[in-house]
Amino acid sequence: MNSKKKLEIERQSKELHLRLHELARSTEPADRQLMESNVLRLYKALSKRKPHILWCDSPLQLFVIPCLIDRFARSGKVSFEEMRAQAEKEYWIERNNV
């Protein structure tokens, strides 16, 4: 690879890094439908299984939910779908009673 092309790749990488950092710190609502479709396309292109996508409404949820999923998944007592349905039911009830 010539040095000119290498410099261009480095420049684009820095721009992408800055943009991703900006997006990660954003408090604007996510375009969930667009994000999910892009993630699914990426997994398909990589010949990977379709991922489970969970959306969090706060940084606390983002921290707690993976810990809970891991804990319950390791117990072998609850399937992912059962756990998700229960979490959605509880969260929906709590959210609408506030």
Summary of the structure (lengths in Angstrom):
residues: 98
radius of gyration: 18.7
end to end distance: 58.9
largest distance: 61.9
contacts: 174
relative contact order: 0.05
helix: 71%
strand: 0%
